[in-house]
Amino acid sequence: MDLSPSFKAYDVRGLVGVSITAESAEAVGAAFVDVLGLFGQTIACGGDMRPSSPEFSRAFALGAARRGASVLELGLISTDELYYACGFLEMAGAIFTASHNPAEYNGIKMAKAGAVPVSSETGLDAIRDLAQQYLDNGIPAARTEGNISRQDVLAGYAERLRSLVPLDGIRPLKVVVDAGNGMAGLTVPAVLGDQLLPALPLTVVPLYFELDGTFPNHPANPLEPDNLRDLQAAVVAHNADLGLAFDGDADRCFVVDETGQPLTPSAITALIAVREIRRAQAAGEAEPVIIHNLITSRAVPEIVAEAGGRPVRTRVGHSFIKARMAEEGAVFGGEHSAHYYFRDFYNADTGMLAAMHVLAALGEQHGPLSGLAREFEPYAASGEINSSVEGVAATVAQVRASYENAGTIDELDGLSVIDETGNWWFNLRPSNTEELLRLNVEASDAATMEQVRDAVLEQIRR
């Protein structure tokens, strides 16, 4: 079995029984310990609600223990619960999840102590190579093997989030939450409900909270508009103040207003950035840093600067965001994919904390979310448009040649073209995880955005 196809830039992901198995999970667990030098230390592991996750998580634990690490099994967890455990307990860890991918997939996200990400540039490739050796030749026993125990971190995770964004003083809100049969079905009642902690002034209307990794209602991928339809209808039907949708492992959160209209992740990034800037300034920070990736709306750096923060632009991808956050001491970072990163949450991403900021912002004033959102969405955006093409590099080169004289060319991540008048921009970049080209377009008005979008897509798909 070749492990290479399942190892991506930031994680491991593949078809259950084909490119990820219990045997490969055990080999990866052993390699994880050896490559990161974790002999004699304690690590954490857990899994999401996919049917294969318990078996794979146990196999990973067995492999890690065989190479001399003790293992805390966390059981059913969301990805941001893993980051909490890695940060609060100061230990490396792994979760078995394939995030928003279909039911037949599973994978592994790994982190070092402090929730520092493990990517292809920081150990993932070495883990792959050593795991391949162990899979082919067997896992040698360490001179002292580790033990395996169990710990539940849900209560500590909920308490940590509530301490960062207190919600007990907001006005009463009704919120519909679509968990998509994913891990938010476990974490939302713990954080926003009264399951473990005192009740908040929130009425939560649950959609698909039953943990079911076969996703019987719709895929747990709120980035696709079709997967928001049930939430949008329920918000209107229940006369709710807003709706929240989480992906399968609950590290991303999407928001719809009281009319069912989705807010862009760029708008959420700007909203949270202003709140975090104000909080940091109140604590004495002169110019708090906010990280944003290059496909967020240009409104983000504009709003950050206006609020007294310093915007810093980076490539797409959580390892780049987290590294830059640590380097800059940034208070917050946001991506247009709806990943939101917080300094006070170990520089890690958490959809739940982002949702709590939105609830707090809405609950601290009396207008509707649609009115609040208008402050943070001044431009027309296409959203991310994916295209399957033959010859990715040649296609990007062709588009670059066509726009050579149209404005500023930027190749920080893929191809960005910025109109010389500042009226529009687009970014075209290859996916880090799939054989796709991803296009994002933004302009001062909808007509210009559509014109640029259609012209670039015609070239891509010609």
C-alpha positions as CSV (number, residue, x, y, z in Angstrom):
1,M,0.0,0.0,0.0
2,D,1.4,3.4,-1.0
3,L,0.8,6.1,1.5
4,S,1.8,9.0,-0.7
5,P,-1.6,9.7,-2.3
6,S,-3.3,10.2,1.1
7,F,-0.7,12.7,2.4
8,K,-1.6,16.2,1.4
9,A,0.1,19.6,2.2
10,Y,-1.6,20.0,5.6
11,D,-3.1,16.6,6.6
12,V,-3.8,13.0,5.6
13,R,-7.0,12.2,3.6
14,G,-8.1,9.2,1.6
15,L,-10.7,6.6,0.9
16,V,-11.4,4.3,3.8
17,G,-10.1,0.8,3.1
18,V,-8.2,1.9,0.0
19,S,-5.7,4.7,0.9
20,I,-6.3,4.8,4.7
21,T,-6.7,1.7,6.8
22,A,-6.2,0.6,10.5
23,E,-2.8,-0.7,9.5
24,S,-1.7,2.6,8.0
25,A,-3.1,4.5,10.9
26,E,-1.0,2.4,13.3
27,A,2.1,3.0,11.2
28,V,1.4,6.8,11.1
29,G,1.0,6.8,14.9
30,A,4.4,5.2,15.3
31,A,6.1,7.5,12.9
32,F,4.4,10.5,14.5
33,V,6.2,9.7,17.8
34,D,9.5,9.1,16.2
35,V,9.7,12.0,13.8
36,L,8.5,14.5,16.4
37,G,10.7,13.1,19.2
38,L,7.8,12.1,21.5
39,F,9.3,9.1,23.2
40,G,8.5,9.2,26.9
41,Q,6.0,12.0,26.4
42,T,2.2,11.9,26.4
43,I,0.2,12.6,23.3
44,A,-3.6,13.0,22.6
45,C,-5.7,11.4,19.9
46,G,-9.4,11.2,19.0
47,G,-11.8,11.1,16.1
48,D,-15.0,12.5,14.7
49,M,-18.3,10.7,14.1
50,R,-17.3,8.8,10.9
51,P,-17.8,5.1,11.3
52,S,-14.1,4.3,10.8
53,S,-12.8,6.9,13.2
54,P,-12.8,4.9,16.5
55,E,-11.0,2.0,14.9
56,F,-8.4,4.3,13.3
57,S,-7.9,6.4,16.4
58,R,-7.3,3.3,18.5
59,A,-4.8,1.9,15.9
60,F,-2.9,5.3,15.9
61,A,-2.8,5.1,19.7
62,L,-1.4,1.5,19.6
63,G,1.3,2.5,17.1
64,A,2.3,5.5,19.2
65,A,2.4,3.5,22.4
66,R,4.6,0.8,20.7
67,R,7.1,3.5,19.9
68,G,7.2,4.7,23.6
69,A,4.6,7.5,23.9
70,S,1.8,7.4,26.4
71,V,-1.6,8.2,24.8
72,L,-4.6,10.1,26.1
73,E,-7.6,8.9,24.1
74,L,-10.1,11.8,23.8
75,G,-12.9,9.8,22.2
76,L,-15.3,11.8,20.0
77,I,-13.9,15.3,19.4
78,S,-14.1,18.2,17.0
79,T,-10.9,19.4,15.4
80,D,-10.8,22.5,17.6
81,E,-11.2,20.3,20.7
82,L,-8.0,18.7,19.6
83,Y,-6.3,22.1,19.4
84,Y,-7.6,22.9,22.8
85,A,-6.1,19.7,24.2
86,C,-2.8,20.3,22.4
87,G,-2.7,23.9,23.7
88,F,-4.0,23.6,27.2
89,L,-2.3,20.2,28.0
90,E,0.8,21.2,26.1
91,M,1.0,17.9,24.1
92,A,1.1,16.8,20.5
93,G,-2.0,15.1,19.1
94,A,-4.0,13.9,16.2
95,I,-7.7,13.7,15.2
96,F,-9.2,11.3,12.6
97,T,-11.5,13.3,10.4
98,A,-12.0,14.1,6.7
99,S,-13.7,17.4,7.6
100,H,-16.3,18.2,4.9
101,N,-15.4,15.3,2.6
102,P,-18.0,12.5,1.9
103,A,-18.7,9.6,4.1
104,E,-16.3,7.2,2.3
105,Y,-13.3,9.3,3.3
106,N,-11.3,9.7,6.5
107,G,-8.0,11.3,7.4
108,I,-5.7,12.7,10.0
109,K,-5.0,16.2,11.2
110,M,-1.9,16.5,13.4
111,A,-0.5,19.1,15.7
112,K,2.5,19.6,17.9
113,A,2.3,20.7,21.6
114,G,0.8,24.1,21.7
115,A,-1.4,23.3,18.7
116,V,1.4,24.1,16.3
117,P,0.4,22.6,13.0
118,V,2.2,19.7,11.3
119,S,2.4,20.3,7.5
120,S,4.5,18.9,4.7
121,E,7.2,21.5,5.5
122,T,7.2,20.8,9.3
123,G,7.3,17.0,9.5
124,L,4.4,15.6,7.6
125,D,6.5,14.3,4.7
126,A,9.0,12.7,7.1
127,I,6.1,11.1,9.0
128,R,4.8,9.7,5.6
129,D,8.2,8.3,4.7
130,L,8.8,6.6,8.0
131,A,5.2,5.3,8.2
132,Q,5.7,3.7,4.8
133,Q,8.7,1.9,6.2
134,Y,6.8,0.7,9.2
135,L,3.8,-0.4,7.1
136,D,6.1,-2.4,4.8
137,N,8.4,-3.9,7.4
138,G,6.6,-3.8,10.7
139,I,6.8,-1.4,13.7
140,P,9.7,-2.2,16.1
141,A,8.9,-2.0,19.8
142,A,10.6,0.8,21.8
143,R,12.7,-0.1,24.8
144,T,9.8,1.1,26.9
145,E,6.3,1.1,25.5
146,G,3.8,3.7,26.5
147,N,0.4,3.2,28.1
148,I,-3.1,4.3,26.9
149,S,-5.6,6.1,29.0
150,R,-8.8,8.1,28.4
151,Q,-9.7,11.7,29.1
152,D,-12.7,13.9,28.2
153,V,-11.9,17.5,27.4
154,L,-15.3,18.7,26.3
155,A,-16.1,20.6,29.6
156,G,-12.7,22.3,29.7
157,Y,-13.0,23.3,26.0
158,A,-16.5,24.8,26.6
159,E,-15.2,26.7,29.7
160,R,-12.2,28.1,27.7
161,L,-14.4,29.4,24.9
162,R,-16.9,31.0,27.2
163,S,-14.1,32.7,29.1
164,L,-12.9,34.3,25.8
165,V,-16.3,35.6,24.6
166,P,-18.8,36.0,27.5
167,L,-22.3,35.8,26.2
168,D,-24.3,36.0,29.5
169,G,-25.0,39.7,29.1
170,I,-26.3,39.9,25.5
171,R,-29.9,40.4,24.6
172,P,-31.9,37.1,24.0
173,L,-31.3,35.6,20.6
174,K,-32.9,32.8,18.7
175,V,-30.3,30.9,16.6
176,V,-30.8,28.0,14.3
177,V,-27.8,25.7,14.1
178,D,-27.2,23.1,11.4
179,A,-24.6,20.6,12.6
180,G,-24.8,18.6,9.4
181,N,-24.7,15.4,11.5
182,G,-21.2,16.4,12.4
183,M,-19.3,17.2,15.6
184,A,-21.1,20.4,16.2
185,G,-23.9,18.2,17.4
186,L,-21.7,17.4,20.4
187,T,-20.0,20.8,20.9
188,V,-22.8,23.2,20.4
189,P,-25.0,21.9,23.3
190,A,-21.8,22.0,25.5
191,V,-20.8,25.5,24.6
192,L,-24.0,27.4,23.7
193,G,-26.5,25.2,25.7
194,D,-26.9,24.3,29.3
195,Q,-25.6,20.7,29.0
196,L,-22.4,21.4,31.0
197,L,-22.5,25.1,31.9
198,P,-25.1,27.7,33.0
199,A,-27.7,28.6,30.4
200,L,-27.1,31.6,28.1
201,P,-29.7,34.0,26.7
202,L,-29.9,31.9,23.6
203,T,-32.7,29.7,22.2
204,V,-31.0,27.2,20.0
205,V,-33.0,25.5,17.3
206,P,-31.1,22.3,16.3
207,L,-30.9,20.9,12.8
208,Y,-29.2,17.5,12.3
209,F,-27.5,17.2,15.7
210,E,-27.4,13.4,15.6
211,L,-23.8,12.3,15.1
212,D,-23.8,10.3,11.9
213,G,-20.8,10.1,9.7
214,T,-22.8,8.8,6.7
215,F,-24.4,12.3,6.5
216,P,-28.0,11.2,5.8
217,N,-29.4,14.8,5.4
218,H,-26.8,16.7,3.4
219,P,-23.0,16.8,3.1
220,A,-21.3,18.6,6.0
221,N,-19.8,21.2,3.7
222,P,-21.5,24.6,4.2
223,L,-19.2,26.1,1.6
224,E,-21.6,24.7,-1.0
225,P,-24.8,26.8,-1.3
226,D,-27.0,23.8,-1.6
227,N,-26.0,22.6,1.8
228,L,-27.3,25.8,3.4
229,R,-30.8,25.6,2.1
230,D,-32.3,23.8,5.1
231,L,-30.7,26.3,7.5
232,Q,-31.9,29.2,5.5
233,A,-35.5,27.9,5.4
234,A,-35.4,27.1,9.1
235,V,-34.2,30.6,10.1
236,V,-37.1,32.2,8.2
237,A,-39.6,29.6,9.5
238,H,-38.6,30.1,13.1
239,N,-38.3,33.9,12.8
240,A,-34.7,33.4,14.2
241,D,-32.1,36.2,14.6
242,L,-29.5,34.2,12.7
243,G,-28.3,30.8,11.6
244,L,-25.0,28.9,12.0
245,A,-23.7,26.0,9.9
246,F,-20.7,23.9,10.8
247,D,-18.7,21.5,8.7
248,G,-18.1,17.9,9.7
249,D,-15.3,18.4,12.2
250,A,-16.8,21.7,13.3
251,D,-13.6,23.8,12.8
252,R,-15.4,26.0,10.2
253,C,-18.6,28.0,10.8
254,F,-20.8,29.8,8.2
255,V,-23.4,32.4,9.1
256,V,-26.8,33.4,7.6
257,D,-28.7,36.5,8.7
258,E,-32.4,36.7,9.8
259,T,-33.5,36.7,6.1
260,G,-31.5,33.6,5.3
261,Q,-28.9,35.5,3.4
262,P,-25.3,34.1,3.9
263,L,-22.7,36.5,5.2
264,T,-19.3,36.1,3.5
265,P,-16.4,34.8,5.5
266,S,-14.6,38.0,4.7
267,A,-17.4,40.0,6.4
268,I,-17.1,37.7,9.5
269,T,-13.3,38.2,9.4
270,A,-13.7,41.9,9.4
271,L,-16.3,41.9,12.1
272,I,-14.2,39.7,14.4
273,A,-11.1,41.7,13.6
274,V,-12.7,44.9,14.8
275,R,-13.7,43.3,18.1
276,E,-10.3,41.7,18.7
277,I,-8.5,45.0,17.8
278,R,-10.6,46.9,20.4
279,R,-10.1,44.2,23.0
280,A,-6.3,44.2,22.4
281,Q,-6.1,48.0,22.4
282,A,-8.0,48.1,25.7
283,A,-5.3,45.8,27.1
284,G,-2.6,48.3,26.0
285,E,-1.7,47.0,22.6
286,A,-0.9,50.0,20.3
287,E,-1.5,48.5,16.8
288,P,-2.9,44.9,17.0
289,V,-2.0,42.7,14.0
290,I,-4.7,41.0,12.0
291,I,-3.7,38.3,9.5
292,H,-5.8,37.8,6.3
293,N,-5.2,35.6,3.3
294,L,-4.9,37.1,-0.2
295,I,-8.4,36.1,-1.3
296,T,-10.3,37.8,1.5
297,S,-12.2,41.0,0.5
298,R,-10.1,44.1,0.2
299,A,-12.6,45.5,2.8
300,V,-10.8,43.4,5.4
301,P,-7.5,45.3,5.4
302,E,-9.3,48.6,4.9
303,I,-11.6,48.0,8.0
304,V,-8.6,46.7,10.0
305,A,-6.6,49.8,9.3
306,E,-9.5,52.1,10.0
307,A,-10.0,50.4,13.4
308,G,-6.3,51.0,14.3
309,G,-4.9,47.6,13.5
310,R,-2.2,46.5,11.2
311,P,-3.3,44.1,8.4
312,V,-0.9,41.5,7.2
313,R,-1.5,39.5,4.0
314,T,-0.5,35.9,3.6
315,R,-0.9,32.9,1.4
316,V,-4.0,30.6,1.6
317,G,-3.6,27.7,4.0
318,H,-3.8,27.2,7.7
319,S,-0.1,26.4,8.2
320,F,0.9,29.7,6.6
321,I,-1.7,31.6,8.6
322,K,-0.6,30.0,11.9
323,A,3.1,30.5,11.2
324,R,2.6,34.2,10.4
325,M,0.4,34.7,13.4
326,A,3.1,33.4,15.7
327,E,5.7,35.5,13.9
328,E,3.7,38.7,14.1
329,G,2.1,38.1,17.5
330,A,-1.2,38.6,15.7
331,V,-4.4,38.7,17.7
332,F,-6.6,37.2,15.0
333,G,-6.5,35.8,11.5
334,G,-9.2,35.0,9.0
335,E,-9.5,33.1,5.7
336,H,-12.2,33.3,3.0
337,S,-12.7,29.6,3.5
338,A,-14.2,30.3,6.9
339,H,-11.3,29.3,9.0
340,Y,-10.8,31.8,11.9
341,Y,-7.7,31.8,14.1
342,F,-7.3,33.3,17.6
343,R,-4.1,34.2,19.5
344,D,-6.0,33.4,22.8
345,F,-6.8,29.9,21.4
346,Y,-3.2,28.9,20.7
347,N,-3.2,30.6,17.3
348,A,-5.5,27.8,16.2
349,D,-8.7,27.9,14.2
350,T,-12.1,27.4,15.8
351,G,-15.5,27.9,14.2
352,M,-17.2,27.9,17.6
353,L,-15.3,30.9,18.9
354,A,-16.0,32.8,15.6
355,A,-19.7,32.0,16.0
356,M,-19.6,33.3,19.6
357,H,-18.1,36.6,18.4
358,V,-21.0,37.0,15.9
359,L,-23.5,36.2,18.6
360,A,-21.9,38.8,20.9
361,A,-21.7,41.5,18.2
362,L,-25.4,41.0,17.4
363,G,-26.5,40.7,21.0
364,E,-24.7,43.8,22.1
365,Q,-26.9,46.0,19.8
366,H,-30.5,46.0,18.8
367,G,-30.5,46.0,15.0
368,P,-30.8,42.9,12.8
369,L,-27.7,41.0,11.6
370,S,-28.4,42.1,8.0
371,G,-27.9,45.7,9.0
372,L,-24.8,44.9,11.0
373,A,-23.3,42.9,8.1
374,R,-23.6,45.8,5.6
375,E,-20.8,47.6,7.5
376,F,-18.5,44.8,6.5
377,E,-19.5,43.9,3.0
378,P,-19.1,47.0,0.8
379,Y,-18.0,45.1,-2.4
380,A,-19.4,42.5,-4.8
381,A,-17.6,39.1,-4.7
382,S,-17.9,36.0,-6.8
383,G,-17.2,33.5,-4.1
384,E,-14.8,30.7,-4.9
385,I,-15.4,29.1,-8.3
386,N,-13.7,25.7,-9.0
387,S,-12.8,24.5,-12.4
388,S,-11.3,21.1,-13.4
389,V,-8.7,21.8,-16.2
390,E,-6.0,19.9,-18.1
391,G,-2.7,21.6,-17.7
392,V,-3.1,23.7,-14.6
393,A,0.2,25.6,-15.0
394,A,-0.3,26.3,-18.7
395,T,-3.8,27.6,-18.1
396,V,-2.6,30.0,-15.4
397,A,0.2,31.2,-17.7
398,Q,-2.3,31.8,-20.4
399,V,-4.5,33.9,-18.1
400,R,-1.4,35.8,-16.9
401,A,-0.4,36.7,-20.4
402,S,-3.9,38.0,-21.2
403,Y,-3.9,40.3,-18.2
404,E,-0.2,41.4,-18.3
405,N,-1.1,45.0,-19.1
406,A,-4.4,45.2,-17.2
407,G,-3.0,46.0,-13.8
408,T,-0.6,44.8,-11.1
409,I,0.5,41.2,-11.2
410,D,1.0,39.4,-7.9
411,E,2.2,35.8,-7.5
412,L,2.3,35.4,-3.7
413,D,-0.2,32.5,-4.1
414,G,-1.2,31.6,-7.6
415,L,-2.0,34.5,-9.9
416,S,-3.5,37.8,-8.6
417,V,-4.4,40.6,-10.9
418,I,-5.3,44.0,-9.4
419,D,-6.9,46.5,-11.7
420,E,-4.8,49.7,-12.0
421,T,-7.8,51.8,-11.1
422,G,-8.6,49.7,-8.0
423,N,-12.0,48.8,-9.4
424,W,-11.6,45.0,-9.4
425,W,-9.2,42.2,-8.7
426,F,-9.1,38.4,-9.1
427,N,-7.0,35.5,-7.8
428,L,-6.5,32.3,-9.7
429,R,-4.7,29.5,-7.9
430,P,-4.3,25.7,-7.9
431,S,-5.9,23.9,-5.1
432,N,-3.6,22.5,-2.4
433,T,-5.7,19.4,-2.0
434,E,-7.5,18.7,-5.2
435,E,-6.9,18.9,-9.0
436,L,-8.7,22.1,-9.4
437,L,-8.2,25.8,-10.3
438,R,-9.9,28.2,-7.8
439,L,-11.1,31.6,-9.0
440,N,-12.1,34.5,-6.7
441,V,-13.2,37.9,-8.2
442,E,-14.2,41.1,-6.4
443,A,-15.2,44.5,-7.7
444,S,-16.8,47.7,-6.7
445,D,-20.1,46.7,-8.2
446,A,-21.9,43.5,-9.2
447,A,-21.8,44.2,-13.0
448,T,-18.1,44.7,-13.1
449,M,-17.5,41.6,-10.9
450,E,-19.6,39.5,-13.3
451,Q,-17.9,40.9,-16.3
452,V,-14.4,40.0,-15.0
453,R,-15.6,36.7,-13.6
454,D,-17.0,35.6,-16.9
455,A,-14.0,36.7,-18.9
456,V,-11.6,34.8,-16.8
457,L,-13.8,31.7,-16.6
458,E,-14.1,31.7,-20.4
459,Q,-10.3,31.5,-20.7
460,I,-10.0,28.8,-18.0
461,R,-12.6,26.6,-19.5
462,R,-11.9,27.2,-23.2
